[in-house]
């Protein structure tokens, strides 16, 4: 295999991401001592133990870009941070076993996520059909927003009780999350890739309209984040863009910490480095501790299974939030379908199944991308 310039850049950038992740974790430990982001320093044992994560770099260099690549790198970020934190964690669970279990789970998930290249058949879609689908999705977003507002709205502080002030049906909450996390970003990319800037701007405005419903800072960041990603993936190799999409916000957050930390102004730093980078790792730490002393869920946290069998827990996020007092975390499937459902020993098996399931979406996404490339600007198509 001949390495290209893009391969070499990706191979160098990922270790740089690891170094900044450690710096970010150390800063989080100093800025938020009330949270369980354990205050750490330069520790030789932790540095050597975490260095094993470099073994994953060749996989990200060799793999082709896909949806699975995005998921894989997000999991890499979470597991790397957890491995580092586990050397300082004061929680009572087998830290060494947990480290190796999560490393094995990451490897197991990455096999189907990144090493597949099987074309999946799908019916061809004309540009007219794609436009009708976009209109249908846009109407769905509006319908869900109207349904949300019918239960009430709140413009309160996203850090306060405003987020839980209005109670909505669970199904509507799921639909709202789908619209914000998947449908609206897709619609923005759909319109922006066709240079239909006014509809693309309208999608960003519609996303902002969800803020009084969810009181979530993520919604406020979408009008910045989505255009940034569109520009980034249009300019660079998509594998490099994936890494840089983590690096640039992390650098901004660390810069804000260095400049504003003297006055303990951590708003920018907490929004980016704590919530974007540290919390997925912190969730693994908390799940490992909680389920070392409590009954496993055996997947009963999945709504359908909860209705079929008794479950000792409600929603896992609020359950752990009430104990650790660090907020309601949205954890990765390594935590929920891994640690919580089957325990550390079987977490790699569960991760492989989850990765295999998501890889189907990756293959369909790849097929759709090839089928729709004739509608995309050259700057976006040349690196697909």
PLY file of the C-alpha trace (Angstrom):
ply
format ascii 1.0
element vertex 384
property float x
property float y
property float z
element edge 383
property int vertex1
property int vertex2
end_header
0.00 0.00 0.00
1.41 3.38 -1.04
0.77 6.17 1.41
-0.48 9.42 -0.06
0.13 12.89 1.31
-3.40 12.88 2.77
-2.67 9.56 4.52
0.46 10.99 6.12
-1.33 14.13 7.27
-4.10 12.07 8.87
-1.50 9.83 10.52
0.24 12.83 12.09
-2.90 14.75 13.02
-4.51 12.00 15.11
-1.58 11.77 17.60
-1.78 15.57 17.80
-5.44 15.17 18.71
-4.43 12.74 21.48
-2.00 15.25 22.96
-4.59 18.03 22.95
-7.16 15.64 24.47
-4.88 15.03 27.43
-4.33 18.77 27.86
-8.09 19.30 27.68
-8.75 16.61 30.30
-6.19 18.11 32.66
-7.75 21.56 32.22
-11.26 20.14 32.81
-10.10 18.58 36.06
-8.83 21.94 37.29
-11.80 23.99 36.03
-14.59 21.68 37.27
-13.48 20.09 40.55
-17.12 19.48 41.54
-17.52 17.10 38.61
-15.84 13.73 38.44
-13.35 14.77 35.78
-10.47 13.68 37.95
-7.76 16.27 38.39
-4.69 14.86 36.71
-1.22 15.92 35.76
1.63 14.55 33.72
1.76 10.97 34.93
4.24 8.51 33.39
2.04 5.48 34.06
-1.00 7.15 32.50
1.05 8.39 29.54
2.44 4.92 28.82
-0.93 3.25 29.37
-2.71 5.68 27.07
-0.01 5.43 24.39
-1.46 2.08 23.34
-4.26 4.02 21.65
-1.75 5.00 18.96
-2.21 1.45 17.67
-5.58 2.56 16.24
-4.02 5.27 14.07
-3.11 2.97 11.13
-6.74 1.86 10.88
-7.88 5.45 10.45
-5.13 6.08 7.92
-5.95 2.99 5.85
-9.76 3.17 5.99
-11.88 4.90 3.40
-14.17 7.64 4.57
-17.74 6.69 5.40
-20.40 7.21 8.02
-18.66 4.45 9.96
-15.45 6.50 9.92
-17.26 9.35 11.69
-18.69 7.03 14.32
-15.37 5.26 14.75
-13.44 8.46 15.40
-16.06 9.67 17.91
-15.68 6.36 19.75
-11.88 6.68 19.59
-12.13 10.08 21.25
-14.38 8.76 24.02
-12.27 5.67 24.74
-8.98 7.59 24.64
-10.29 10.05 27.21
-11.63 7.24 29.37
-8.34 5.34 29.32
-6.57 8.51 30.51
-9.18 9.28 33.19
-9.19 5.71 34.47
-5.63 6.14 35.76
-6.86 8.90 38.08
-10.43 7.79 38.80
-11.36 7.40 42.46
-14.41 5.30 41.60
-14.43 1.75 42.92
-14.31 -0.55 39.90
-11.57 -2.67 38.30
-9.80 0.06 36.37
-7.36 -2.11 34.42
-10.12 -4.51 33.33
-12.32 -1.59 32.32
-9.52 -0.03 30.27
-8.84 -3.20 28.31
-12.54 -3.94 27.93
-13.18 -0.54 26.34
-10.11 -0.82 24.11
-11.33 -4.24 22.96
-14.86 -2.89 22.50
-13.55 -0.03 20.37
-11.60 -2.47 18.20
-14.63 -4.76 17.88
-16.91 -1.89 16.83
-14.39 -0.56 14.32
-14.11 -3.86 12.42
-17.57 -3.64 10.82
-17.70 0.15 10.91
-14.53 0.87 8.97
-13.38 -2.22 7.14
-16.50 -2.82 5.06
-16.94 -1.78 1.47
-19.97 -3.76 0.29
-22.30 -1.96 -2.14
-25.92 -2.14 -1.03
-28.66 -1.98 -3.62
-31.16 0.85 -3.37
-33.70 2.13 -5.86
-32.45 5.00 -7.96
-33.77 8.42 -7.03
-34.26 11.21 -9.51
-33.54 14.80 -8.54
-37.30 15.42 -8.46
-37.75 12.55 -5.99
-34.92 13.87 -3.81
-36.59 17.30 -3.76
-39.93 15.76 -2.73
-38.21 13.88 0.08
-36.56 17.11 1.27
-39.94 18.88 1.30
-41.47 15.96 3.25
-38.66 16.07 5.80
-39.00 19.83 6.14
-42.73 19.47 6.75
-42.00 16.78 9.36
-39.67 19.15 11.22
-42.34 21.84 11.25
-44.98 19.36 12.46
-42.77 18.16 15.31
-41.95 21.76 16.28
-45.65 22.68 16.38
-46.39 19.59 18.48
-43.57 20.51 20.88
-44.76 24.09 21.26
-48.32 22.90 21.94
-47.03 21.49 25.24
-45.33 24.77 26.11
-42.06 26.60 25.54
-39.44 28.11 27.78
-36.65 30.58 27.04
-34.87 29.91 30.30
-31.24 29.27 31.13
-29.97 26.05 29.48
-27.95 25.38 32.64
-31.00 25.62 34.91
-34.30 23.87 35.46
-35.84 25.22 32.25
-34.84 22.07 30.34
-37.18 19.94 32.46
-39.90 22.52 33.11
-42.14 21.25 30.29
-43.07 17.56 30.17
-43.75 15.97 26.79
-44.50 12.41 25.70
-41.43 10.20 25.31
-42.20 9.55 21.64
-42.30 13.29 20.93
-38.98 13.73 22.73
-37.44 11.03 20.54
-38.83 12.65 17.38
-37.50 16.03 18.47
-34.04 14.58 18.98
-34.16 12.93 15.56
-35.18 16.17 13.86
-32.45 18.21 15.57
-29.68 15.63 15.39
-30.30 14.09 11.96
-33.02 15.59 9.77
-32.13 19.29 10.05
-28.39 18.69 9.43
-29.30 16.57 6.40
-31.61 19.26 5.04
-28.93 21.91 5.46
-26.42 19.73 3.59
-29.04 18.98 0.91
-29.69 22.64 0.17
-26.12 23.88 0.69
-24.62 21.23 -1.62
-26.97 22.50 -4.36
-26.00 26.10 -3.56
-29.54 26.92 -2.52
-28.39 29.28 0.17
-31.74 30.79 1.16
-33.40 27.43 1.96
-30.19 26.39 3.74
-30.35 29.54 5.88
-34.03 28.82 6.52
-33.12 25.40 7.88
-30.67 27.01 10.32
-33.38 29.43 11.43
-35.79 26.55 11.90
-33.19 24.79 14.04
-33.00 27.86 16.29
-36.77 27.71 16.74
-36.30 24.45 18.63
-34.35 26.19 21.39
-37.44 27.23 23.45
-38.47 23.57 23.27
-35.27 21.81 24.34
-33.29 24.65 26.03
-30.14 23.02 24.74
-26.99 24.88 23.77
-26.46 22.44 20.92
-29.35 24.05 19.08
-27.79 27.48 19.49
-24.53 26.21 18.01
-26.09 24.56 14.93
-26.08 27.76 12.81
-22.31 27.93 13.36
-21.47 24.23 13.46
-23.25 23.09 10.29
-21.79 25.76 7.95
-18.36 25.11 9.51
-18.62 21.37 8.77
-19.92 22.05 5.26
-16.92 24.25 4.56
-14.48 21.85 6.22
-15.57 18.72 4.36
-15.68 20.63 1.10
-12.08 21.82 1.48
-10.17 18.87 2.90
-9.88 15.12 2.62
-12.96 13.94 4.60
-10.83 11.77 6.89
-8.68 14.75 7.81
-11.78 16.93 8.10
-13.18 14.47 10.66
-10.12 14.88 12.88
-9.91 18.63 12.36
-13.60 18.94 13.27
-12.54 17.83 16.75
-9.21 19.66 16.83
-10.32 23.20 15.94
-13.10 23.45 18.56
-10.76 21.91 21.15
-8.09 24.50 20.38
-10.67 27.30 20.65
-11.79 25.96 24.02
-8.25 25.62 25.38
-7.44 29.13 24.17
-10.50 30.45 26.00
-9.40 28.55 29.11
-5.93 30.13 28.94
-7.28 33.64 28.39
-10.48 33.69 30.46
-9.64 31.05 33.06
-7.96 33.63 35.26
-11.42 35.11 35.92
-12.98 31.62 36.11
-15.00 32.35 33.00
-15.36 28.83 31.61
-18.44 29.21 29.41
-16.65 28.65 26.11
-14.34 26.01 27.54
-17.16 24.06 29.21
-19.36 24.19 26.12
-16.66 22.76 23.88
-14.05 20.83 25.81
-16.14 19.55 28.70
-19.36 18.67 26.88
-17.96 17.88 23.45
-14.84 15.94 24.44
-14.73 15.06 28.15
-18.29 13.98 28.92
-18.39 10.96 26.56
-15.27 9.71 28.38
-16.63 10.65 31.79
-19.81 8.71 31.01
-17.76 5.53 30.51
-16.10 6.13 33.89
-19.43 6.57 35.65
-21.11 3.63 33.92
-18.16 1.39 34.81
-18.51 2.41 38.46
-22.30 2.22 38.67
-22.70 -1.19 37.03
-19.82 -2.66 39.02
-22.19 -2.41 42.02
-25.67 -2.61 40.47
-27.70 -5.03 38.41
-27.13 -4.94 34.64
-29.92 -3.70 32.41
-29.76 -6.56 29.88
-30.86 -4.02 27.25
-34.07 -3.13 29.10
-33.20 0.56 28.69
-34.38 0.14 25.07
-37.98 1.33 25.10
-39.44 -1.64 23.23
-37.78 -4.14 25.56
-38.83 -2.15 28.62
-42.47 -2.73 27.71
-41.85 -6.48 27.29
-39.87 -7.15 30.46
-39.42 -5.62 33.88
-36.58 -3.12 34.12
-34.88 -2.07 37.36
-34.18 1.42 35.97
-35.93 4.23 34.20
-33.93 6.36 31.76
-30.26 5.68 32.42
-29.17 9.31 32.04
-31.36 10.68 34.85
-30.69 7.56 36.96
-26.94 8.10 36.96
-27.35 11.89 37.07
-29.22 11.62 40.36
-26.35 9.65 41.90
-23.25 11.38 40.52
-24.75 14.90 40.36
-22.93 15.69 37.10
-25.97 16.14 34.89
-27.88 13.92 32.51
-25.30 12.37 30.18
-26.01 11.00 26.73
-23.55 8.12 26.61
-22.24 6.11 23.65
-23.36 2.57 22.91
-20.11 1.40 24.50
-21.63 2.53 27.80
-25.34 1.80 27.32
-25.39 -1.34 25.19
-21.97 -2.39 26.47
-21.17 -1.72 30.13
-24.77 -1.24 31.28
-26.37 -4.08 29.34
-23.86 -6.94 29.40
-21.02 -5.79 31.65
-17.34 -5.20 30.96
-16.52 -8.79 29.97
-19.06 -8.94 27.14
-18.89 -5.28 26.14
-16.70 -6.06 23.06
-19.33 -8.54 21.78
-22.10 -5.98 22.17
-19.92 -3.31 20.54
-19.33 -5.57 17.54
-23.07 -6.12 17.09
-23.75 -2.37 17.39
-20.96 -1.62 14.93
-22.33 -4.22 12.52
-25.78 -2.67 12.74
-24.45 0.82 12.10
-22.27 -0.43 9.26
-25.42 -1.15 7.28
-26.22 2.55 7.52
-22.66 3.30 6.46
-22.98 1.11 3.37
-26.33 2.62 2.41
-24.89 6.10 2.96
-21.96 5.26 0.68
-24.31 4.01 -2.04
-26.53 7.06 -1.71
-23.49 9.32 -1.91
-22.39 7.74 -5.20
-25.92 7.87 -6.59
-26.36 11.53 -5.73
-22.84 12.75 -6.64
-24.06 14.11 -9.96
-26.06 16.71 -8.02
-23.15 17.89 -5.86
-20.60 20.65 -6.40
-17.20 19.47 -7.64
-15.54 20.62 -4.43
-17.65 18.13 -2.47
-17.63 15.28 -4.97
-13.93 14.99 -5.72
-13.05 13.38 -2.38
-16.07 11.12 -1.81
0 1
1 2
2 3
3 4
4 5
5 6
6 7
7 8
8 9
9 10
10 11
11 12
12 13
13 14
14 15
15 16
16 17
17 18
18 19
19 20
20 21
21 22
22 23
23 24
24 25
25 26
26 27
27 28
28 29
29 30
30 31
31 32
32 33
33 34
34 35
35 36
36 37
37 38
38 39
39 40
40 41
41 42
42 43
43 44
44 45
45 46
46 47
47 48
48 49
49 50
50 51
51 52
52 53
53 54
54 55
55 56
56 57
57 58
58 59
59 60
60 61
61 62
62 63
63 64
64 65
65 66
66 67
67 68
68 69
69 70
70 71
71 72
72 73
73 74
74 75
75 76
76 77
77 78
78 79
79 80
80 81
81 82
82 83
83 84
84 85
85 86
86 87
87 88
88 89
89 90
90 91
91 92
92 93
93 94
94 95
95 96
96 97
97 98
98 99
99 100
100 101
101 102
102 103
103 104
104 105
105 106
106 107
107 108
108 109
109 110
110 111
111 112
112 113
113 114
114 115
115 116
116 117
117 118
118 119
119 120
120 121
121 122
122 123
123 124
124 125
125 126
126 127
127 128
128 129
129 130
130 131
131 132
132 133
133 134
134 135
135 136
136 137
137 138
138 139
139 140
140 141
141 142
142 143
143 144
144 145
145 146
146 147
147 148
148 149
149 150
150 151
151 152
152 153
153 154
154 155
155 156
156 157
157 158
158 159
159 160
160 161
161 162
162 163
163 164
164 165
165 166
166 167
167 168
168 169
169 170
170 171
171 172
172 173
173 174
174 175
175 176
176 177
177 178
178 179
179 180
180 181
181 182
182 183
183 184
184 185
185 186
186 187
187 188
188 189
189 190
190 191
191 192
192 193
193 194
194 195
195 196
196 197
197 198
198 199
199 200
200 201
201 202
202 203
203 204
204 205
205 206
206 207
207 208
208 209
209 210
210 211
211 212
212 213
213 214
214 215
215 216
216 217
217 218
218 219
219 220
220 221
221 222
222 223
223 224
224 225
225 226
226 227
227 228
228 229
229 230
230 231
231 232
232 233
233 234
234 235
235 236
236 237
237 238
238 239
239 240
240 241
241 242
242 243
243 244
244 245
245 246
246 247
247 248
248 249
249 250
250 251
251 252
252 253
253 254
254 255
255 256
256 257
257 258
258 259
259 260
260 261
261 262
262 263
263 264
264 265
265 266
266 267
267 268
268 269
269 270
270 271
271 272
272 273
273 274
274 275
275 276
276 277
277 278
278 279
279 280
280 281
281 282
282 283
283 284
284 285
285 286
286 287
287 288
288 289
289 290
290 291
291 292
292 293
293 294
294 295
295 296
296 297
297 298
298 299
299 300
300 301
301 302
302 303
303 304
304 305
305 306
306 307
307 308
308 309
309 310
310 311
311 312
312 313
313 314
314 315
315 316
316 317
317 318
318 319
319 320
320 321
321 322
322 323
323 324
324 325
325 326
326 327
327 328
328 329
329 330
330 331
331 332
332 333
333 334
334 335
335 336
336 337
337 338
338 339
339 340
340 341
341 342
342 343
343 344
344 345
345 346
346 347
347 348
348 349
349 350
350 351
351 352
352 353
353 354
354 355
355 356
356 357
357 358
358 359
359 360
360 361
361 362
362 363
363 364
364 365
365 366
366 367
367 368
368 369
369 370
370 371
371 372
372 373
373 374
374 375
375 376
376 377
377 378
378 379
379 380
380 381
381 382
382 383
